[in-house]
Amino acid sequence: MLGVMSRVPKIFLFLSLPLFVLDQVTKWWVVFRFEEPAGGRFNGTADDDIVVIDGFLWWTRVHNQGVAFGMGNGTSWAPFVFLGVLVAAIFMVVIFWRKGAFEGWTAKIAAALLLAGICGNLTDRLLQGFWLERVKDESFFERLSEGYVVDFVKVKLPGYEKIVPKSGGFFPSFNVADSCISVAAVFLFISAFRKEEKRLE
């Protein structure tokens, strides 16, 4: 076991792993704190949101079987397609890492954040369906098909309702894993520009 751990890049141990744990701890707190959404998939909980910053930030519980902005919710294919996409994404990060594609600290941090975020949401899709009360007596395959990502961070952004009128100003709910992936995209963007600067020197 120690031999395997010693071969794992330190940035994955000291950045990816703590963020993955934080992601899972917060999601399981949400699952046990809030009532399971009624009426099937993709609904929010019937419990009142927890106000963190009045008028700006709340904790809630939303089930998402799709991807960003709930795309794919309500379809029979989404749970399996996006499960496969996440598994493939992990393999891609590992392969590109071994090939040295993540050069420099910004790219390495991006890779670690990507791994944390992907693993966090993959774990949800694999496990959360088995905790749903309404399918507790269903088959293994049916419960697996009910896998979803736990979204719980609810924010209201000034001016967002002008961009998406139906939103009421509320940005789509997200979680720690989503945040890791979003920040990773920024770091990858920065690292690409740094490579361009090196070429010009």
matplotlib code that plots the C-alpha trace (Angstrom):
import matplotlib.pyplot as plt

x = [0.0, 2.8, 4.6, 1.6, 1.1, 4.8, 4.3, 1.3, 2.4, 2.4, 0.1, -2.6, -2.2, -2.0, -4.5, -6.8, -7.4, -8.3, -10.6, -12.2, -12.8, -14.2, -16.5, -17.9, -18.2, -20.3, -22.5, -23.2, -24.0, -26.5, -28.0, -28.5, -29.5, -32.1, -35.2, -35.0, -36.6, -40.2, -41.8, -39.0, -35.8, -34.3, -36.4, -35.2, -35.8, -39.0, -37.0, -36.3, -32.9, -30.3, -29.4, -25.7, -25.5, -29.0, -30.0, -26.8, -25.9, -27.9, -27.4, -30.0, -30.3, -30.7, -30.4, -28.6, -28.3, -27.2, -24.2, -23.8, -27.0, -29.0, -28.5, -29.6, -31.9, -35.0, -33.4, -32.9, -29.4, -27.9, -26.9, -24.9, -23.5, -22.1, -20.9, -18.9, -17.7, -16.3, -14.5, -13.0, -12.0, -10.0, -8.1, -7.4, -6.0, -3.7, -2.6, -1.8, 0.0, 2.2, 2.9, 4.0, 1.2, 0.7, 3.9, 4.5, 2.7, -0.4, -1.1, -0.2, -2.6, -5.3, -4.7, -5.1, -8.2, -9.7, -9.0, -10.6, -13.7, -14.1, -13.7, -16.1, -19.0, -18.2, -18.5, -21.9, -23.2, -21.9, -23.3, -26.1, -28.8, -28.4, -29.4, -32.7, -35.6, -38.0, -35.9, -34.6, -36.4, -35.5, -32.8, -29.1, -29.3, -32.3, -30.7, -27.5, -29.5, -30.8, -27.3, -27.1, -24.8, -25.6, -25.7, -26.1, -24.5, -27.3, -26.3, -28.1, -26.0, -26.8, -27.8, -27.9, -31.7, -31.0, -28.8, -31.2, -34.6, -36.2, -33.5, -34.8, -31.2, -30.3, -27.2, -27.6, -26.8, -23.3, -20.9, -17.2, -16.4, -17.9, -15.9, -12.7, -13.4, -14.2, -11.1, -9.1, -10.4, -9.1, -5.6, -5.5, -6.3, -3.5, -1.0, -1.8, -0.9, 2.3, 3.3, 2.7, 4.9, 7.8, 7.6, 7.9, 11.0]
y = [0.0, 2.4, 1.5, 2.5, 5.7, 6.6, 6.5, 8.9, 12.5, 14.5, 17.2, 14.6, 13.5, 17.0, 18.8, 16.4, 14.0, 16.8, 18.4, 15.1, 14.4, 18.0, 17.4, 14.1, 15.3, 18.3, 16.3, 13.6, 16.3, 17.7, 14.2, 13.6, 17.2, 17.7, 15.7, 13.6, 15.5, 14.2, 13.4, 11.6, 12.9, 16.4, 18.2, 20.3, 19.3, 20.3, 21.5, 25.2, 26.4, 27.3, 31.0, 31.6, 35.1, 36.7, 37.5, 35.9, 32.4, 29.4, 25.7, 23.5, 20.0, 19.5, 16.2, 16.5, 13.5, 15.7, 18.0, 21.8, 23.8, 20.5, 19.5, 15.8, 15.8, 13.7, 11.4, 7.7, 7.8, 10.6, 8.5, 6.0, 8.3, 10.8, 8.0, 6.7, 10.3, 10.8, 7.4, 8.3, 11.7, 10.2, 8.0, 11.0, 13.1, 10.2, 9.5, 13.2, 13.5, 10.5, 12.0, 15.2, 17.3, 19.2, 21.3, 24.0, 24.5, 26.1, 23.1, 20.6, 22.4, 22.2, 18.5, 18.0, 20.1, 18.2, 14.9, 16.0, 17.3, 14.4, 11.8, 13.7, 13.7, 10.2, 8.9, 10.6, 8.9, 5.5, 5.7, 8.2, 6.3, 3.4, 5.8, 7.0, 5.8, 5.6, 2.9, 1.0, -2.1, -1.9, -4.0, -3.1, -1.9, 0.3, 1.9, 2.5, 4.1, 6.6, 7.9, 11.6, 14.5, 16.3, 20.1, 22.3, 25.7, 28.2, 31.7, 34.8, 36.9, 40.6, 41.0, 37.3, 37.5, 39.7, 37.0, 34.2, 35.7, 32.5, 32.1, 34.8, 35.7, 32.3, 30.7, 26.9, 25.1, 23.5, 21.7, 21.6, 19.2, 21.6, 24.4, 22.4, 21.7, 25.4, 26.6, 24.0, 25.4, 28.8, 27.4, 25.5, 28.7, 30.5, 27.7, 27.8, 31.5, 30.9, 28.3, 30.9, 33.4, 30.8, 30.2, 33.9, 34.4]
z = [0.0, 0.9, -2.2, -4.3, -2.4, -3.0, -6.7, -6.7, -7.5, -4.3, -5.8, -6.1, -2.5, -1.0, -3.3, -5.1, -2.1, 0.5, -2.1, -2.9, 0.8, 1.3, -1.7, -0.3, 3.3, 2.2, -0.1, 2.5, 5.1, 2.6, 1.9, 5.7, 6.5, 3.8, 2.9, -0.2, -3.1, -3.8, -7.0, -8.8, -10.2, -10.6, -8.1, -5.2, -1.6, 0.2, 3.2, 3.5, 2.2, 4.8, 4.6, 4.6, 3.3, 3.1, -0.4, -1.9, -0.7, 0.5, 1.1, -0.5, -2.0, -5.7, -7.7, -11.1, -13.4, -16.3, -16.6, -16.4, -16.1, -15.8, -19.4, -19.8, -16.8, -17.3, -19.9, -19.5, -21.1, -19.0, -15.9, -18.0, -20.6, -18.1, -15.8, -18.8, -19.7, -16.1, -16.1, -19.5, -18.2, -15.3, -17.7, -20.0, -17.1, -16.1, -19.6, -20.4, -17.0, -17.9, -21.3, -19.7, -21.1, -17.9, -17.9, -15.2, -11.9, -13.3, -15.5, -12.7, -10.3, -13.1, -13.4, -9.6, -9.5, -12.5, -10.8, -7.6, -9.3, -11.7, -8.9, -6.7, -9.2, -10.3, -6.7, -6.5, -9.7, -8.5, -4.9, -4.4, -6.2, -3.6, -0.8, -2.3, -0.2, -3.2, -5.0, -1.9, -3.0, -6.7, -8.4, -8.4, -12.0, -11.3, -8.2, -10.2, -12.9, -10.3, -9.6, -9.5, -8.5, -5.3, -5.9, -2.9, -3.3, -4.3, -5.2, -6.6, -8.9, -9.5, -13.2, -13.9, -14.5, -17.5, -19.0, -18.2, -17.5, -16.2, -13.6, -11.3, -10.8, -9.4, -10.9, -11.3, -8.1, -7.9, -5.5, -4.5, -7.4, -9.9, -8.4, -8.7, -12.4, -13.1, -11.4, -13.3, -16.6, -15.6, -14.7, -18.0, -19.8, -18.0, -18.6, -22.3, -22.4, -20.4, -23.0, -25.8, -23.9, -23.7, -27.4, -28.1, -25.9]

ax = plt.figure().add_subplot(projection="3d")
ax.plot(x, y, z, "-o")
ax.set_aspect("equal")
plt.show()
